Amino acid sequence: MPKVAVLGKEGKTGQAVLARLAKPGAYQYVEDLREADLLVVSPGIPPQKYPAVKIPIISEIELAYRLNPSPIIAVTGTNGKTTTTTLLALLLDVPAVGNIGRPYISVEKEYPYLAVEVSSYMLENIVFFRPKIAVILNLTADHLERHGDLAGYAAAKKRILLNQTAEDYVVYNAKDKYVCALVQTASAQKVPFTAPQRLQENFAAARAAARLCGQTDTRIDKVFAEFTGVEHRLEKVGVYGGIRVINDSKGTNVDATVAALESEPLQGHIILLAGGRDKLTALEPLAAALRGRVKKLILLGEAQARFSRELKDFPQILVKDYAEAVRESFRLARSGDLILLSPACASWDMFQDFAERGRYFKELVRKYAPQG
């Protein structure tokens, strides 16, 4: 029985791995790395912090894949992963796991499929991980602080195709030139999708994958019609004195924030809360989306100084924390305006994750919103 050590035991993923290894099965947990045959690393730990070992280093999704025989639909891309994974889970009536929040390894039961959201971090240390259906939504610069450049990021994403054969499928965005380049050499059968608008790409991808699983368009249309969205992704918090508030805490990169901004008309009515752990991506696309839409930028977090400097052409306020950001937002907003939290940054400078950030934002909105 192979012995497994775990790096990153404190986090949700590490805890889930320990819980699974505590049960009788094909692997045995060991505390001492010197006794281990395998090392499972949590996705949040960068390769520079891996110990120098001669044993294989694998990810949680790799171990989970070895333990659960369920065929998987693996969803990746820079943006839209959570929404697409959620849609597929609803369409197929199966669990949604992975980067979406519930660790893949926590699923012990076998299902017709599992909908697995996978990040570039998770894909770095796969060996045999093989999706029956891989879904690649889009590719724009992200996580450059870890991958170095777009080429490094794309190489990590491409690993989703590593073990696929002609019996498998890759559903891909035919309008995204970087995605098209990724799948060019794929062994799997290629299934392209397109959508007239960026925010509809998730639905187009989910439809294409669900059809491969035998779902009818009638069933798909019914699920789509009943879908109310996912928390922290363009989530409608409420309307207060004619002021709309949207929580897009899952907008953790520039491209996601651009998509959120472009869903609004050019009316100069947006108060945008942005900033956090800087991913060091170019801000020119963000500046282009802000023009004609933004009334005021409210900037905070570690990225505050760079964002302020590179977006100096836009009216802005620098604040120290989220409480001040929300108070200032309501002070500036008038009926017809939109307060939009879409940080274009990771949350780790202030929060455990984007979900904690989004929940805190909503608490503050309820606290400081005008009454009546």
JOUR-V45500 format. One line per field, one symbol per residue. phi: phi as a letter, one per 30 degrees, with the letter a starting at -180 (. if undefined). burial: + if it has 16 or more other C-alpha atoms within 10 Angstrom, else -. Layout:
BEGIN
phi = ???
burial = ???
END
This chain:
BEGIN
phi = .dcbcbcjddddddddddddddceldbbdbddedcdcbbccdddcdedcdddbcddcbcdddddddcbdedbcccbkdbjddddddeddddchbdcbjddkceedddcddbeabccdbcddddebcbcebddbcccdaabeahddccjadddddddddddcecdbddcbbcbddccdddedddecddddcbdbbbdbddcddddddddddddcjdddddddddddcdcjcdichdddlbbhicdbbcceddcbedddedddddcddbhcccccbklddciddceddeddddicdcacccaiddeddddddcddcebbcbcadddddededdddbejdbcbdbdibdcddbbdadddddddeddddddcdddi
burial = --+++++++---++++++-++-----++++--+--++++++++-------------+++++++++-++-+++++++++++++++++++++++--++++++-++++++-----+++++++++++++++-++++++++++++++++-++--+-+++-+++++++++---++++++++--+++-++--+++++++++----+-++++++++++---------+---+------+++++-+++++-++++++++++++++++++++-----++++++++++++++----++-++--++++++++++++--++--+----+--+--++-++-+++--++--+++++++++++--+---++-++--++-++---+---
END
